[in-house]
Amino acid sequence: MGLRAPEGPSFFDLLSTQASQLVTGVELLASMLGASAEERVALRDKLHEVEHDGDEVNHRLVRRLNLSFVTPFDREDIGFLAARLDDCMDLMDEAGDLMVLYGLTNIPDDVAALLAAQVNVLTRCADQTANAVPGLKSPLDLRDYWVEINRLENEGDQAYRLTLTTLFKSGLDPITIIKLKDVIEVLESCADAFEDLANGIETIAVKES
């Protein structure tokens, strides 16, 4: 008896589900910025749930990859996309967790506004990604997506540098500065992960051309 394709959602369906979960995750992260300490805990817990759901989808995709004889792209590329989507979610979850664990309250308005700018970049990256990933069957049509993600990552770099500069000039105590710096750097890493994902999709498009 020959090998059969595994039953259940396709690779494209699973990747699209991962991408859509990023939109939910970043919405929760954005809500945490202006929330009270108690509200942040509840939002963080919801973000943990979304991250856990994302892990489950990623595991399902890896299992399907291991059982599949034929895949729509190189199996290494499919694994790469799934891993980068998972990285984006993990970093969002880490940023939210740090906000709660560090007890970050009474953040100066100028620093808070710049943190919000960083998260806004992630929000737009997540929206672009959720819209693009269902089109992976025709990766050559996604050029506008990876160009826009690259532009957003550059915008995120500028926000990152400005946020750090403002933080160091804030007059906050050193411990609070270190805590906020950790969050700022995780948000920057998340923007980088979105760019890595987009670069991976561009690489697939080149292979398929």
Rosetta blueprint (number, residue, H / E / L):
1 M L
2 G L
3 L L
4 R L
5 A L
6 P L
7 E L
8 G L
9 P L
10 S L
11 F H
12 F H
13 D H
14 L H
15 L H
16 S H
17 T H
18 Q H
19 A H
20 S H
21 Q H
22 L H
23 V H
24 T H
25 G H
26 V H
27 E H
28 L H
29 L H
30 A H
31 S H
32 M H
33 L H
34 G L
35 A L
36 S L
37 A H
38 E H
39 E H
40 R H
41 V H
42 A H
43 L H
44 R H
45 D H
46 K H
47 L H
48 H H
49 E H
50 V H
51 E H
52 H H
53 D H
54 G H
55 D H
56 E H
57 V H
58 N H
59 H H
60 R H
61 L H
62 V H
63 R H
64 R H
65 L H
66 N H
67 L H
68 S L
69 F L
70 V L
71 T L
72 P L
73 F L
74 D L
75 R H
76 E H
77 D H
78 I H
79 G H
80 F H
81 L H
82 A H
83 A H
84 R H
85 L H
86 D H
87 D H
88 C H
89 M H
90 D H
91 L H
92 M H
93 D H
94 E H
95 A H
96 G H
97 D H
98 L H
99 M H
100 V H
101 L H
102 Y L
103 G L
104 L L
105 T L
106 N L
107 I L
108 P L
109 D H
110 D H
111 V H
112 A H
113 A H
114 L H
115 L H
116 A H
117 A H
118 Q H
119 V H
120 N H
121 V H
122 L H
123 T H
124 R H
125 C H
126 A H
127 D H
128 Q H
129 T H
130 A H
131 N H
132 A H
133 V H
134 P H
135 G H
136 L L
137 K L
138 S L
139 P H
140 L H
141 D H
142 L H
143 R H
144 D H
145 Y H
146 W H
147 V H
148 E H
149 I H
150 N H
151 R H
152 L H
153 E H
154 N H
155 E H
156 G H
157 D H
158 Q H
159 A H
160 Y H
161 R H
162 L H
163 T H
164 L H
165 T H
166 T H
167 L H
168 F H
169 K L
170 S L
171 G L
172 L L
173 D L
174 P H
175 I H
176 T H
177 I H
178 I H
179 K H
180 L H
181 K H
182 D H
183 V H
184 I H
185 E H
186 V H
187 L H
188 E H
189 S H
190 C H
191 A H
192 D H
193 A H
194 F H
195 E H
196 D H
197 L H
198 A H
199 N H
200 G H
201 I H
202 E H
203 T H
204 I H
205 A H
206 V H
207 K H
208 E H
209 S L
